[in-house]
Amino acid sequence: DECDIVFNDDKGFGSALLQILEVAKIPVVLTCNVLPQAIRDKNGFNSKVPSLKVIRVDRPDKYSLCCRIVDICLVEGLGISSQYIATIAHMHERDPRLCLNTLQFWCQRNSNSAKASVGS
C-alpha cells in the first residue's frame, strides 16, 4: 500500500503495521513517494523490525514506461493508443503506479465496454 499517504491520515496505522511486520512470515511491500518519518527514524521501525529494507527505485524514463504500459494493455486486450498512454505517463510524471491506477479506473468505469478502444 502507499504508506506515505496513510501515515498522514491514520495515526493507528503505524502501530498496526508494526504488529503485522513483527509476525509476518512473508515479505510485506509498501510503496511511497516520500519515505515516512516513522520508517526513517532510528527509534522507529528500523529498531523494531531489523529485517526492514528500504529499496529506492527511480522512475522510469517516459519511453520505457510507455512501452511497458503498451505491453500490459496488449496482454489485457485493451486497445489504447500510444498517444493516450504517453499523455497518461506525462500527466502522472512517469509514476507507474498512478499510470496503472488510471488505466484500472478507466477499465472499471467502462466495464461494459472494457475491450473498446480509447484514444484511437
N, C-alpha and C positions, 0 to 999 in steps of 0.2 A: 504494500500500500504506500501511498505518498505520505510519508511521515512528517514532512515539513509543514504540511497543511494541518494535519490532525493535531500535532503538538500545540499549535497556537490556539486551537479551539477547545480541546478536551483535556482538562488537567488530569483526569484519571487514566488517560491513555498510556502515559509513560510507565506508571506502576503496573498496569495490567500487562503491558508488553514485556516488562521485566520478568513478571511471573511466568509468562509463556516461554521466554527465552531461557530461563533457568531450567526448565524441564523438557524443552523441545528435543526430540530425537532426530529431527530433520532440519535442514537449513531454513531459516526464516529470512526472506528477502524484502527489504524496504527500499523504496526509491525516494529521492528528493532532489530538488534543485539547489537547496541550501541546507547544509548539514545542521540539524537542530543542536542547540547548545547542550542539551542533556546528553547527547552522544559525544560531543566534543570534550565535555568536562572530564577531567581525570577522576573525579569522585562520582561520576555518573555511571553510565552503562559500562564503560571500559573497565572500571574496577570491579563491577559485579558480574560481568559476563566476559571472562577472559578470552573466550573464543570469538568475540566480536571482531569482525573485519570490515573495514570501510574500503570500498573499491571505487575509485573515481573513474568516470568514463566521460570522455569528451563527446560532444555532439558530433554526429557525422556531417560530412560536407553535404551540400544540397543534392549533388548528383548521386552520391551513394545512397542517401536516404530515399530519394525518388525511385531509384532502381529497385530498392528493397520493397517499397510500398507497391510498386507495379507488380512485382513478383507475388506479393501477398494477394493483391486483387485478382490476379490471374488464377491462382490456386483456389480462391474463394468464388470464382466465377462472376466477378464484378467487372462490368465494362466501364471503367472510369478512365477518362482521358489523362494523358501525361501532363497536359497543361493544368488540369484541375488539381492533380496531385502536387505539381510544382507550386501552385497557389497555396495549398494547404501547408506545405513544407515552409514556405516563406511566411505565411500568416502565423505559424507556431514557432518561428525562429529555429527551425530544424530540430525540434524536440520530438523524437519518435513516439513517445507515449501520447503526447497530445494529438499528433497526426493520426495514430491508430484509433484513439478515442473518438476523434471527429468522424472517421470512417465508420466506426461501430455505431455511433449515434445516428449517422445518416442511414445506415442499413436498418436499424431498429425503427426509425421514423418512417422509412419507406418499405416496411416488411412485406407489404402486398406486392411490391414490385422491386424487391431487393436485387434481382438479377438484371434490372434495367440499366441502361447506360446513363452515366452522369457526365456532364461537361463535354459531351461528344459533339 
